[in-house]
Structure formats: structure tokens, C-alpha cells
Amino acid sequence: MYNETSQPVMPQINRPAPAFTAKTTHGDKSLTDYLGKWLVLFAHPSDFTPVCTTEFSAFANYEEQFKEVNTELLGLSIDSIHSHIAWTRSIKDNFGVEITFPIIADLNMKVANAYGMIQPGASDTAAVRATFVIDPEGVLRAMLYYPMTNGRSVEEVLRLVKSLQTSDEHGVATPEAWLPGQPVIVPPPHTSQDAEARQSEGYEYTDWYFCKKTLEC
């Protein structure tokens, strides 16, 4: 989707993710198919390219860990179904990694344009390495964009999903590089009275606006 100046229209965090129905290597898939689960939708520039091959292998290796936190994977590129099938077979034959999650064949670039995956400064015909985390209500919660030359960290994507889930469940924030089991950040108080009382509330207190706590298992 483009605006009047032919610039890509970007989706917005905490708004409904753009709806889609698309052909994939596992048949037709729609955003509504993933309601009730978290979804990681990620684009790659092209099949049969080295960096994309490392990323897809990593996503496949982490797939079970994503499933353990109620998260599905869905890939996308502006390639055909036949290209996707041939590439995933090549990955299995040459690297011993089986790609079991679906891949969208977005030949008309409809999904890519709706999600701002086409960046004219990079390419007018290939999606950049865009990653979208969508929650069980179909709301876009996070976006990551990488250039074509540099691969993503799949471990970081998984960490981000877990971080978002923890914030939702416990009403907390998470610090830089947070991992499950580590202390989380308590939301700061909103009144002077609450700020005055914060030191005596039993948190790991640094200052009135910066307190941590450890979540109970």
C-alpha cells in the first residue's frame, strides 16, 4: 500500500495487523487462521539466497520453542509456490533442516505492500527482512526491519515474543536483553504520593521511577 507520494504505508504497533488471505506452501492462509495464537510473520528478499537460507534454517530449528509459547511461524517472499517448494527441499537436502512452517507466495506483492515490506531504497521488487509479531487478538505488537545484506537473530525474535507475553500477563516492562526468570521492571507511579510510598513497597528499589521485582514461578 502506498500513499500519494508513492511512499510505503507502514503498519502501526498496537493497531490491528493488516488482514490478508494468501497462497502458501501449506494451502491458503488468512490472518484470522491465527487468532488465539501469537504469530511471527517474516519476509525474506528471495528464495535460494545464502542469508535467507541461514535465517529459515534457524527459524526451523527454533520452531518447537515458538510453539511452546503458543506462537506460529509464517514466512513470505515475492516468489512462487514452486520456488518455495524447491528451495525448502534444497535446504533439507543440503543442510539437513526441514522447513515445516508455511511460506506465503506473494507474487502480486499484496501482503508485502500492506505490511510495508517493500522499501524503495532497497528494492522495488523484493521484500526486505521485515518481521512482525502479532498477538492472539490480531494486533500488531512489534516490528523489526533488517537490510537485505544482514541476517536477523531468530533467538532475539523468540526472546521478544516471551517478553511481550510477560508484559501482558503481569503488567510489567522488561529491561534490555531481559530473559525469562530475570527481574522485571515495575511501572513507575503516577502521583507524588505514590512516588513517596514506592520505597516501602517491597520492590528492588533504585529510585522512585526505577524498581524491579522477580516474578513468582
C-alpha positions in Angstrom: 0.0 0.0 0.0 1.4 3.4 -0.9 0.4 7.0 -0.2 0.1 9.9 -2.6 3.9 10.4 -2.7 4.4 6.7 -3.6 6.0 6.0 -0.2 5.2 2.7 1.5 2.4 3.0 4.2 3.7 1.4 7.3 1.5 -0.6 9.7 1.3 0.7 13.2 2.2 -1.0 16.5 -0.8 -1.7 18.8 -3.3 -1.4 15.9 -4.9 -4.3 14.1 -2.5 -6.0 11.8 -3.4 -5.7 8.1 -5.7 -8.6 7.1 -4.7 -10.9 4.4 -5.5 -14.2 2.6 -2.7 -15.7 0.6 -1.5 -18.8 -1.1 1.2 -20.7 0.9 3.2 -23.9 0.7 0.5 -25.3 3.1 -2.5 -24.0 1.2 -4.4 -20.8 1.6 -3.8 -19.0 4.9 -5.5 -15.9 6.4 -4.6 -13.8 9.4 -7.8 -15.0 11.0 -6.4 -18.6 10.9 -4.0 -17.5 13.7 -6.5 -15.8 16.1 -5.9 -17.3 19.6 -2.2 -17.7 18.9 0.8 -15.4 18.6 2.1 -15.1 15.0 5.6 -14.3 13.8 5.2 -13.2 10.1 8.6 -12.6 8.5 9.6 -11.7 5.0 12.8 -12.5 3.1 14.1 -11.0 -0.1 14.3 -14.1 -2.2 14.5 -17.9 -2.3 17.8 -19.6 -3.0 19.9 -16.9 -1.4 22.6 -17.6 1.3 21.5 -15.2 4.1 17.8 -16.2 3.7 18.8 -19.9 3.9 20.6 -19.3 7.2 17.5 -17.5 8.6 15.0 -20.1 7.5 17.2 -22.9 8.9 17.3 -21.0 12.2 13.5 -20.4 12.3 13.0 -24.1 11.6 15.4 -25.1 14.4 13.6 -22.8 16.9 10.1 -23.7 15.7 9.3 -26.0 18.6 10.4 -23.4 21.1 8.0 -20.9 19.4 5.2 -23.5 19.6 5.9 -23.9 23.4 4.9 -20.3 23.8 1.8 -20.6 21.6 3.4 -18.9 18.6 3.2 -19.9 14.9 5.7 -19.0 12.2 4.7 -17.7 8.7 7.3 -16.8 6.1 6.9 -14.7 2.9 8.7 -13.6 -0.2 7.8 -12.5 -3.7 8.5 -15.9 -5.2 6.2 -18.6 -6.5 4.9 -21.7 -4.6 7.1 -23.9 -6.8 10.2 -21.8 -6.0 9.4 -22.1 -2.2 9.0 -25.9 -2.5 12.2 -26.3 -4.5 14.1 -24.1 -2.0 12.9 -25.9 1.1 13.7 -29.2 -0.5 17.2 -27.9 -1.2 17.6 -26.8 2.4 16.6 -30.2 3.6 19.0 -32.0 1.1 22.0 -29.7 1.7 21.7 -28.6 5.3 19.6 -31.4 6.9 16.9 -28.9 8.1 13.2 -29.5 7.3 11.1 -26.3 6.9 7.7 -27.3 8.3 6.0 -23.9 8.6 4.1 -22.3 5.7 5.6 -19.7 3.3 3.4 -17.2 1.5 3.9 -16.8 -2.3 3.3 -13.1 -2.6 3.8 -12.7 -6.4 1.4 -9.7 -6.6 3.1 -8.1 -3.5 -0.3 -7.5 -1.9 0.8 -8.7 1.6 4.2 -7.2 1.3 2.8 -3.8 0.4 0.2 -3.9 3.2 2.9 -4.5 5.7 5.4 -2.0 4.3 7.8 -4.8 3.4 8.8 -3.2 0.1 11.3 -0.4 0.7 12.1 1.6 -2.5 15.5 2.4 -1.1 16.3 -1.3 -1.1 14.3 -2.8 -3.9 11.0 -2.2 -5.7 10.5 -5.9 -6.3 11.8 -7.7 -3.2 10.8 -7.6 0.4 13.3 -6.5 3.0 13.9 -8.7 6.1 10.8 -7.5 7.9 9.5 -9.3 11.0 6.1 -8.7 12.6 4.9 -10.1 16.0 1.1 -10.3 16.1 -0.8 -11.2 19.2 -3.8 -13.6 19.6 -6.2 -10.8 19.1 -4.7 -9.9 15.7 -3.0 -6.8 17.0 0.5 -5.9 15.7 2.8 -5.7 18.7 6.3 -5.3 17.3 8.1 -4.8 14.0 11.7 -5.4 13.1 13.3 -4.3 9.8 16.7 -5.5 8.6 18.5 -4.7 5.3 19.0 -7.4 2.6 22.7 -7.9 3.5 22.3 -8.8 7.1 20.5 -11.7 8.8 18.2 -11.5 11.7 18.7 -13.2 15.1 15.9 -15.7 15.5 16.8 -16.1 19.1 16.0 -12.4 19.6 12.6 -12.8 17.9 11.8 -15.6 20.3 13.0 -13.5 23.3 10.8 -10.6 22.1 7.7 -12.8 22.0 8.4 -14.1 25.5 9.0 -10.5 26.7 5.7 -9.3 25.2 3.8 -12.2 26.7 5.3 -11.5 30.1 4.4 -7.8 30.0 0.8 -8.7 29.0 0.4 -11.3 31.7 1.9 -9.4 34.6 1.5 -5.7 33.7 5.3 -5.1 33.8 8.0 -3.9 31.5 11.2 -5.8 30.7 14.8 -4.3 30.7 17.4 -4.5 27.9 18.2 -8.1 26.9 15.7 -9.5 29.5 15.3 -13.3 29.7 12.6 -15.3 31.5 13.4 -15.7 35.2 15.2 -12.4 35.4 13.7 -9.4 37.3 11.2 -7.3 35.5 10.5 -3.5 35.8 7.6 -2.3 37.8 5.6 0.5 36.1 6.5 3.9 37.7 4.0 5.6 40.0 1.8 8.4 38.6 1.3 10.6 41.6 3.7 12.3 44.1 2.0 10.4 46.9 2.6 7.0 45.2 6.2 8.0 44.4 6.8 8.8 48.1 5.5 5.4 49.1 7.3 3.4 46.5 10.5 2.7 48.6 8.5 0.9 51.2 6.5 -1.4 48.8 9.0 -4.2 48.8 10.5 -3.9 45.3 14.2 -3.9 44.3 14.3 -0.1 44.8 16.8 2.1 43.0 14.7 5.3 42.8 11.0 6.2 42.7 10.8 5.6 39.0 13.1 2.6 38.7 12.1 -0.5 40.6 12.3 -4.2 39.8 10.8 -7.4 41.1 11.1 -11.1 40.5 8.1 -12.9 39.2 6.9 -15.9 41.1 7.0 -19.1 39.0 
